[in-house]
Amino acid sequence: GRTWYFIRETTGVIGFAGTKDKPIPMRKAEVDNMLAQMREREEKVKPKVSFEVGETVKVADGPFQNQNGIVEEIDPDRGKLRVSVTIFGRATPVELEYWQVERG
């Protein structure tokens, strides 16, 4: 009872193999196969980087919308850019996702 509840309520646990009340163990090969498929999908989902460091861009979404900035850093693993925008007359780096930025 308590162990079952503890496992079910663990962060990241979204379900079990088997029936609702009777989970079944999975073979290591099955788990490895599932993890490989997940990694494959993750790699396909990564957005392509179409920006370059030093490029002028326009912020298309968020609190800095319609402001121009300069790409300072690209983080392809996280799909984010660090863009320097001018706020109150000072260059300020902000972190944005690729989709929030367009070519300026």
N, CA, C and O atoms as a GROMACS GRO file, in nm:
protein
  416
    1GLY      N    1   0.078  -0.120   0.000
    1GLY     CA    2   0.000   0.000   0.000
    1GLY      C    3   0.083   0.127   0.000
    1GLY      O    4   0.072   0.207  -0.092
    2ARG      N    5   0.166   0.146   0.103
    2ARG     CA    6   0.242   0.271   0.114
    2ARG      C    7   0.347   0.283   0.005
    2ARG      O    8   0.368   0.390  -0.051
    3THR      N    9   0.414   0.172  -0.025
    3THR     CA   10   0.516   0.174  -0.131
    3THR      C   11   0.453   0.209  -0.264
    3THR      O   12   0.507   0.291  -0.339
    4TRP      N   13   0.339   0.147  -0.295
    4TRP     CA   14   0.266   0.172  -0.419
    4TRP      C   15   0.230   0.320  -0.429
    4TRP      O   16   0.249   0.381  -0.535
    5TYR      N   17   0.180   0.378  -0.322
    5TYR     CA   18   0.144   0.520  -0.319
    5TYR      C   19   0.267   0.607  -0.341
    5TYR      O   20   0.265   0.702  -0.420
    6PHE      N   21   0.376   0.574  -0.270
    6PHE     CA   22   0.500   0.652  -0.281
    6PHE      C   23   0.550   0.654  -0.425
    6PHE      O   24   0.587   0.761  -0.476
    7ILE      N   25   0.553   0.540  -0.489
    7ILE     CA   26   0.600   0.533  -0.628
    7ILE      C   27   0.506   0.610  -0.720
    7ILE      O   28   0.552   0.687  -0.805
    8ARG      N   29   0.376   0.592  -0.705
    8ARG     CA   30   0.277   0.658  -0.791
    8ARG      C   31   0.286   0.810  -0.780
    8ARG      O   32   0.264   0.881  -0.878
    9GLU      N   33   0.318   0.861  -0.661
    9GLU     CA   34   0.322   1.005  -0.637
    9GLU      C   35   0.460   1.067  -0.661
    9GLU      O   36   0.478   1.187  -0.639
   10THR      N   37   0.556   0.988  -0.705
   10THR     CA   38   0.690   1.039  -0.732
   10THR      C   39   0.689   1.129  -0.855
   10THR      O   40   0.631   1.094  -0.958
   11THR      N   41   0.753   1.246  -0.844
   11THR     CA   42   0.762   1.339  -0.956
   11THR      C   43   0.826   1.269  -1.076
   11THR      O   44   0.930   1.205  -1.063
   12GLY      N   45   0.762   1.282  -1.191
   12GLY     CA   46   0.814   1.221  -1.313
   12GLY      C   47   0.749   1.088  -1.348
   12GLY      O   48   0.755   1.045  -1.463
   13VAL      N   49   0.688   1.023  -1.250
   13VAL     CA   50   0.618   0.897  -1.278
   13VAL      C   51   0.483   0.931  -1.338
   13VAL      O   52   0.400   0.996  -1.274
   14ILE      N   53   0.461   0.886  -1.461
   14ILE     CA   54   0.336   0.920  -1.529
   14ILE      C   55   0.248   0.798  -1.554
   14ILE      O   56   0.133   0.812  -1.597
   15GLY      N   57   0.300   0.682  -1.528
   15GLY     CA   58   0.218   0.563  -1.549
   15GLY      C   59   0.302   0.438  -1.530
   15GLY      O   60   0.420   0.443  -1.498
   16PHE      N   61   0.237   0.326  -1.551
   16PHE     CA   62   0.300   0.196  -1.533
   16PHE      C   63   0.267   0.107  -1.651
   16PHE      O   64   0.164   0.124  -1.717
   17ALA      N   65   0.354   0.010  -1.676
   17ALA     CA   66   0.323  -0.094  -1.773
   17ALA      C   67   0.234  -0.195  -1.702
   17ALA      O   68   0.258  -0.228  -1.586
   18GLY      N   69   0.134  -0.244  -1.771
   18GLY     CA   70   0.042  -0.340  -1.710
   18GLY      C   71  -0.095  -0.279  -1.690
   18GLY      O   72  -0.130  -0.179  -1.753
   19THR      N   73  -0.171  -0.339  -1.601
   19THR     CA   74  -0.305  -0.288  -1.574
   19THR      C   75  -0.299  -0.183  -1.463
   19THR      O   76  -0.195  -0.163  -1.401
   20LYS      N   77  -0.411  -0.118  -1.440
   20LYS     CA   78  -0.418  -0.009  -1.343
   20LYS      C   79  -0.371  -0.051  -1.204
   20LYS      O   80  -0.296   0.021  -1.138
   21ASP      N   81  -0.414  -0.168  -1.160
   21ASP     CA   82  -0.383  -0.212  -1.024
   21ASP      C   83  -0.271  -0.315  -1.016
   21ASP      O   84  -0.230  -0.354  -0.907
   22LYS      N   85  -0.221  -0.358  -1.131
   22LYS     CA   86  -0.120  -0.463  -1.128
   22LYS      C   87  -0.009  -0.434  -1.230
   22LYS      O   88  -0.013  -0.484  -1.343
   23PRO      N   89   0.089  -0.353  -1.190
   23PRO     CA   90   0.198  -0.322  -1.284
   23PRO      C   91   0.284  -0.446  -1.310
   23PRO      O   92   0.295  -0.535  -1.226
   24ILE      N   93   0.344  -0.449  -1.428
   24ILE     CA   94   0.433  -0.560  -1.461
   24ILE      C   95   0.574  -0.506  -1.485
   24ILE      O   96   0.589  -0.396  -1.539
   25PRO      N   97   0.675  -0.581  -1.446
   25PRO     CA   98   0.812  -0.534  -1.470
   25PRO      C   99   0.846  -0.538  -1.619
   25PRO      O  100   0.795  -0.623  -1.693
   26MET      N  101   0.930  -0.446  -1.662
   26MET     CA  102   0.974  -0.443  -1.801
   26MET      C  103   1.117  -0.496  -1.808
   26MET      O  104   1.197  -0.476  -1.717
   27ARG      N  105   1.147  -0.563  -1.919
   27ARG     CA  106   1.284  -0.610  -1.940
   27ARG      C  107   1.373  -0.490  -1.974
   27ARG      O  108   1.326  -0.390  -2.028
   28LYS      N  109   1.500  -0.501  -1.941
   28LYS     CA  110   1.595  -0.393  -1.967
   28LYS      C  111   1.595  -0.355  -2.114
   28LYS      O  112   1.602  -0.237  -2.148
   29ALA      N  113   1.587  -0.452  -2.203
   29ALA     CA  114   1.587  -0.426  -2.347
   29ALA      C  115   1.468  -0.339  -2.387
   29ALA      O  116   1.480  -0.252  -2.473
   30GLU      N  117   1.352  -0.362  -2.324
   30GLU     CA  118   1.232  -0.282  -2.354
   30GLU      C  119   1.253  -0.136  -2.310
   30GLU      O  120   1.218  -0.043  -2.382
   31VAL      N  121   1.309  -0.120  -2.191
   31VAL     CA  122   1.335   0.015  -2.139
   31VAL      C  123   1.437   0.086  -2.228
   31VAL      O  124   1.418   0.203  -2.264
   32ASP      N  125   1.545   0.017  -2.264
   32ASP     CA  126   1.648   0.076  -2.350
   32ASP      C  127   1.589   0.119  -2.484
   32ASP      O  128   1.623   0.225  -2.536
   33ASN      N  129   1.501   0.036  -2.540
   33ASN     CA  130   1.436   0.067  -2.668
   33ASN      C  131   1.350   0.194  -2.656
   33ASN      O  132   1.354   0.281  -2.742
   34MET      N  133   1.273   0.203  -2.547
   34MET     CA  134   1.189   0.322  -2.526
   34MET      C  135   1.274   0.448  -2.513
   34MET      O  136   1.243   0.551  -2.572
   35LEU      N  137   1.381   0.439  -2.435
   35LEU     CA  138   1.468   0.555  -2.415
   35LEU      C  139   1.536   0.597  -2.545
   35LEU      O  140   1.551   0.716  -2.572
   36ALA      N  141   1.576   0.500  -2.627
   36ALA     CA  142   1.639   0.531  -2.756
   36ALA      C  143   1.540   0.603  -2.847
   36ALA      O  144   1.577   0.699  -2.916
   37GLN      N  145   1.415   0.559  -2.848
   37GLN     CA  146   1.312   0.624  -2.930
   37GLN      C  147   1.289   0.768  -2.882
   37GLN      O  148   1.271   0.858  -2.963
   38MET      N  149   1.288   0.788  -2.751
   38MET     CA  150   1.268   0.923  -2.697
   38MET      C  151   1.384   1.015  -2.736
   38MET      O  152   1.361   1.130  -2.775
   39ARG      N  153   1.508   0.964  -2.727
   39ARG     CA  154   1.624   1.045  -2.765
   39ARG      C  155   1.619   1.082  -2.913
   39ARG      O  156   1.651   1.195  -2.951
   40GLU      N  157   1.577   0.987  -2.995
   40GLU     CA  158   1.566   1.010  -3.139
   40GLU      C  159   1.466   1.122  -3.168
   40GLU      O  160   1.493   1.211  -3.249
   41ARG      N  161   1.351   1.118  -3.102
   41ARG     CA  162   1.250   1.222  -3.121
   41ARG      C  163   1.300   1.358  -3.074
   41ARG      O  164   1.276   1.459  -3.139
   42GLU      N  165   1.371   1.359  -2.962
   42GLU     CA  166   1.426   1.484  -2.909
   42GLU      C  167   1.519   1.550  -3.010
   42GLU      O  168   1.514   1.671  -3.030
   43GLU      N  169   1.604   1.468  -3.073
   43GLU     CA  170   1.699   1.522  -3.170
   43GLU      C  171   1.627   1.580  -3.290
   43GLU      O  172   1.671   1.682  -3.345
   44LYS      N  173   1.518   1.519  -3.333
   44LYS     CA  174   1.443   1.568  -3.448
   44LYS      C  175   1.372   1.699  -3.417
   44LYS      O  176   1.350   1.781  -3.506
   45VAL      N  177   1.337   1.720  -3.290
   45VAL     CA  178   1.260   1.838  -3.250
   45VAL      C  179   1.348   1.962  -3.237
   45VAL      O  180   1.296   2.074  -3.244
   46LYS      N  181   1.478   1.945  -3.217
   46LYS     CA  182   1.566   2.060  -3.197
   46LYS      C  183   1.555   2.154  -3.316
   46LYS      O  184   1.573   2.113  -3.431
   47PRO      N  185   1.526   2.281  -3.290
   47PRO     CA  186   1.515   2.377  -3.400
   47PRO      C  187   1.650   2.404  -3.464
   47PRO      O  188   1.754   2.400  -3.398
   48LYS      N  189   1.648   2.432  -3.591
   48LYS     CA  190   1.770   2.466  -3.663
   48LYS      C  191   1.807   2.611  -3.630
   48LYS      O  192   1.720   2.698  -3.624
   49VAL      N  193   1.935   2.635  -3.611
   49VAL     CA  194   1.983   2.769  -3.581
   49VAL      C  195   1.995   2.844  -3.713
   49VAL      O  196   2.070   2.805  -3.802
   50SER      N  197   1.920   2.953  -3.724
   50SER     CA  198   1.930   3.032  -3.847
   50SER      C  199   1.985   3.172  -3.818
   50SER      O  200   1.977   3.261  -3.902
   51PHE      N  201   2.040   3.189  -3.699
   51PHE     CA  202   2.097   3.318  -3.660
   51PHE      C  203   2.247   3.302  -3.639
   51PHE      O  204   2.297   3.192  -3.618
   52GLU      N  205   2.318   3.415  -3.644
   52GLU     CA  206   2.461   3.414  -3.621
   52GLU      C  207   2.496   3.518  -3.515
   52GLU      O  208   2.428   3.620  -3.502
   53VAL      N  209   2.603   3.491  -3.441
   53VAL     CA  210   2.651   3.588  -3.342
   53VAL      C  211   2.688   3.716  -3.416
   53VAL      O  212   2.755   3.711  -3.519
   54GLY      N  213   2.644   3.830  -3.363
   54GLY     CA  214   2.672   3.959  -3.424
   54GLY      C  215   2.561   4.008  -3.516
   54GLY      O  216   2.561   4.124  -3.557
   55GLU      N  217   2.468   3.920  -3.549
   55GLU     CA  218   2.357   3.956  -3.638
   55GLU      C  219   2.256   4.045  -3.566
   55GLU      O  220   2.227   4.026  -3.448
   56THR      N  221   2.202   4.143  -3.639
   56THR     CA  222   2.095   4.228  -3.585
   56THR      C  223   1.962   4.158  -3.607
   56THR      O  224   1.931   4.113  -3.717
   57VAL      N  225   1.883   4.148  -3.500
   57VAL     CA  226   1.753   4.081  -3.506
   57VAL      C  227   1.646   4.172  -3.445
   57VAL      O  228   1.676   4.271  -3.379
   58LYS      N  229   1.521   4.135  -3.470
   58LYS     CA  230   1.407   4.208  -3.412
   58LYS      C  231   1.332   4.112  -3.321
   58LYS      O  232   1.304   3.998  -3.360
   59VAL      N  233   1.300   4.156  -3.201
   59VAL     CA  234   1.224   4.073  -3.107
   59VAL      C  235   1.078   4.073  -3.152
   59VAL      O  236   1.016   4.179  -3.164
   60ALA      N  237   1.024   3.954  -3.178
   60ALA     CA  238   0.888   3.941  -3.233
   60ALA      C  239   0.784   3.912  -3.126
   60ALA      O  240   0.664   3.926  -3.152
   61ASP      N  241   0.827   3.873  -3.005
   61ASP     CA  242   0.731   3.836  -2.901
   61ASP      C  243   0.791   3.861  -2.764
   61ASP      O  244   0.913   3.854  -2.746
   62GLY      N  245   0.706   3.891  -2.668
   62GLY     CA  246   0.751   3.909  -2.531
   62GLY      C  247   0.761   4.056  -2.493
   62GLY      O  248   0.720   4.143  -2.570
   63PRO      N  249   0.816   4.083  -2.375
   63PRO     CA  250   0.820   4.221  -2.324
   63PRO      C  251   0.907   4.315  -2.407
   63PRO      O  252   0.892   4.437  -2.398
   64PHE      N  253   0.997   4.261  -2.488
   64PHE     CA  254   1.086   4.345  -2.570
   64PHE      C  255   1.043   4.347  -2.716
   64PHE      O  256   1.122   4.380  -2.804
   65GLN      N  257   0.918   4.310  -2.742
   65GLN     CA  258   0.864   4.303  -2.878
   65GLN      C  259   0.890   4.433  -2.954
   65GLN      O  260   0.877   4.543  -2.899
   66ASN      N  261   0.926   4.418  -3.080
   66ASN     CA  262   0.954   4.528  -3.174
   66ASN      C  263   1.086   4.600  -3.148
   66ASN      O  264   1.118   4.696  -3.218
   67GLN      N  265   1.164   4.556  -3.051
   67GLN     CA  266   1.296   4.617  -3.030
   67GLN      C  267   1.400   4.540  -3.110
   67GLN      O  268   1.390   4.418  -3.126
   68ASN      N  269   1.497   4.613  -3.161
   68ASN     CA  270   1.609   4.549  -3.230
   68ASN      C  271   1.717   4.515  -3.130
   68ASN      O  272   1.729   4.580  -3.026
   69GLY      N  273   1.794   4.414  -3.162
   69GLY     CA  274   1.904   4.374  -3.075
   69GLY      C  275   2.010   4.302  -3.155
   69GLY      O  276   1.993   4.277  -3.274
   70ILE      N  277   2.119   4.270  -3.089
   70ILE     CA  278   2.230   4.200  -3.153
   70ILE      C  279   2.249   4.066  -3.083
   70ILE      O  280   2.256   4.060  -2.960
   71VAL      N  281   2.258   3.960  -3.163
   71VAL     CA  282   2.279   3.826  -3.108
   71VAL      C  283   2.419   3.820  -3.049
   71VAL      O  284   2.518   3.843  -3.118
   72GLU      N  285   2.426   3.788  -2.919
   72GLU     CA  286   2.555   3.777  -2.850
   72GLU      C  287   2.598   3.631  -2.834
   72GLU      O  288   2.717   3.600  -2.836
   73GLU      N  289   2.499   3.544  -2.817
   73GLU     CA  290   2.531   3.403  -2.790
   73GLU      C  291   2.417   3.316  -2.839
   73GLU      O  292   2.300   3.355  -2.833
   74ILE      N  293   2.452   3.196  -2.886
   74ILE     CA  294   2.352   3.100  -2.934
   74ILE      C  295   2.368   2.972  -2.854
   74ILE      O  296   2.479   2.920  -2.840
   75ASP      N  297   2.258   2.920  -2.800
   75ASP     CA  298   2.259   2.794  -2.725
   75ASP      C  299   2.167   2.696  -2.797
   75ASP      O  300   2.049   2.686  -2.764
   76PRO      N  301   2.222   2.620  -2.895
   76PRO     CA  302   2.137   2.531  -2.975
   76PRO      C  303   2.074   2.418  -2.894
   76PRO      O  304   1.965   2.371  -2.929
   77ASP      N  305   2.138   2.374  -2.788
   77ASP     CA  306   2.081   2.265  -2.707
   77ASP      C  307   1.953   2.308  -2.638
   77ASP      O  308   1.861   2.227  -2.622
   78ARG      N  309   1.946   2.432  -2.596
   78ARG     CA  310   1.827   2.483  -2.528
   78ARG      C  311   1.734   2.560  -2.621
   78ARG      O  312   1.623   2.597  -2.581
   79GLY      N  313   1.779   2.586  -2.746
   79GLY     CA  314   1.697   2.660  -2.840
   79GLY      C  315   1.682   2.806  -2.801
   79GLY      O  316   1.576   2.867  -2.822
   80LYS      N  317   1.789   2.863  -2.744
   80LYS     CA  318   1.781   3.000  -2.694
   80LYS      C  319   1.894   3.086  -2.748
   80LYS      O  320   2.000   3.036  -2.788
   81LEU      N  321   1.868   3.216  -2.748
   81LEU     CA  322   1.967   3.316  -2.789
   81LEU      C  323   1.983   3.416  -2.676
   81LEU      O  324   1.889   3.444  -2.602
   82ARG      N  325   2.104   3.471  -2.664
   82ARG     CA  326   2.121   3.587  -2.577
   82ARG      C  327   2.134   3.706  -2.671
   82ARG      O  328   2.226   3.712  -2.753
   83VAL      N  329   2.042   3.798  -2.658
   83VAL     CA  330   2.035   3.915  -2.746
   83VAL      C  331   2.054   4.040  -2.662
   83VAL      O  332   1.993   4.055  -2.556
   84SER      N  333   2.137   4.130  -2.710
   84SER     CA  334   2.159   4.257  -2.642
   84SER      C  335   2.059   4.359  -2.697
   84SER      O  336   2.064   4.393  -2.815
   85VAL      N  337   1.969   4.407  -2.611
   85VAL     CA  338   1.873   4.510  -2.650
   85VAL      C  339   1.899   4.635  -2.565
   85VAL      O  340   1.956   4.626  -2.456
   86THR      N  341   1.859   4.749  -2.616
   86THR     CA  342   1.880   4.874  -2.542
   86THR      C  343   1.760   4.903  -2.454
   86THR      O  344   1.648   4.918  -2.503
   87ILE      N  345   1.785   4.911  -2.323
   87ILE     CA  346   1.681   4.941  -2.226
   87ILE      C  347   1.728   5.062  -2.146
   87ILE      O  348   1.834   5.059  -2.085
   88PHE      N  349   1.649   5.167  -2.147
   88PHE     CA  350   1.684   5.292  -2.078
   88PHE      C  351   1.824   5.341  -2.118
   88PHE      O  352   1.901   5.387  -2.035
   89GLY      N  353   1.853   5.330  -2.248
   89GLY     CA  354   1.980   5.380  -2.301
   89GLY      C  355   2.100   5.292  -2.277
   89GLY      O  356   2.212   5.331  -2.310
   90ARG      N  357   2.079   5.173  -2.221
   90ARG     CA  358   2.192   5.083  -2.194
   90ARG      C  359   2.171   4.949  -2.261
   90ARG      O  360   2.059   4.897  -2.264
   91ALA      N  361   2.278   4.893  -2.316
   91ALA     CA  362   2.272   4.760  -2.376
   91ALA      C  363   2.252   4.658  -2.265
   91ALA      O  364   2.331   4.652  -2.170
   92THR      N  365   2.148   4.578  -2.278
   92THR     CA  366   2.115   4.479  -2.175
   92THR      C  367   2.094   4.343  -2.240
   92THR      O  368   2.014   4.331  -2.332
   93PRO      N  369   2.165   4.239  -2.193
   93PRO     CA  370   2.146   4.106  -2.251
   93PRO      C  371   2.016   4.043  -2.200
   93PRO      O  372   1.987   4.046  -2.080
   94VAL      N  373   1.938   3.988  -2.292
   94VAL     CA  374   1.816   3.916  -2.254
   94VAL      C  375   1.819   3.779  -2.322
   94VAL      O  376   1.871   3.764  -2.432
   95GLU      N  377   1.763   3.680  -2.254
   95GLU     CA  378   1.757   3.545  -2.309
   95GLU      C  379   1.622   3.525  -2.376
   95GLU      O  380   1.517   3.547  -2.316
   96LEU      N  381   1.626   3.483  -2.502
   96LEU     CA  382   1.504   3.463  -2.580
   96LEU      C  383   1.509   3.328  -2.650
   96LEU      O  384   1.616   3.275  -2.678
   97GLU      N  385   1.391   3.273  -2.677
   97GLU     CA  386   1.384   3.150  -2.754
   97GLU      C  387   1.387   3.186  -2.902
   97GLU      O  388   1.350   3.297  -2.940
   98TYR      N  389   1.432   3.091  -2.986
   98TYR     CA  390   1.444   3.117  -3.130
   98TYR      C  391   1.317   3.177  -3.188
   98TYR      O  392   1.322   3.272  -3.266
   99TRP      N  393   1.203   3.121  -3.150
   99TRP     CA  394   1.076   3.164  -3.210
   99TRP      C  395   1.037   3.306  -3.172
   99TRP      O  396   0.949   3.365  -3.235
  100GLN      N  397   1.101   3.363  -3.071
  100GLN     CA  398   1.069   3.499  -3.028
  100GLN      C  399   1.144   3.605  -3.108
  100GLN      O  400   1.122   3.725  -3.089
  101VAL      N  401   1.231   3.562  -3.198
  101VAL     CA  402   1.319   3.653  -3.270
  101VAL      C  403   1.305   3.632  -3.420
  101VAL      O  404   1.286   3.520  -3.468
  102GLU      N  405   1.316   3.742  -3.495
  102GLU     CA  406   1.318   3.731  -3.641
  102GLU      C  407   1.430   3.818  -3.694
  102GLU      O  408   1.482   3.906  -3.625
  103ARG      N  409   1.467   3.793  -3.817
  103ARG     CA  410   1.574   3.874  -3.877
  103ARG      C  411   1.531   4.019  -3.881
  103ARG      O  412   1.418   4.051  -3.918
  104GLY      N  413   1.624   4.108  -3.843
  104GLY     CA  414   1.593   4.250  -3.837
  104GLY      C  415   1.620   4.316  -3.968
  104GLY      O  416   1.600   4.436  -3.982
   0.00000   0.00000   0.00000
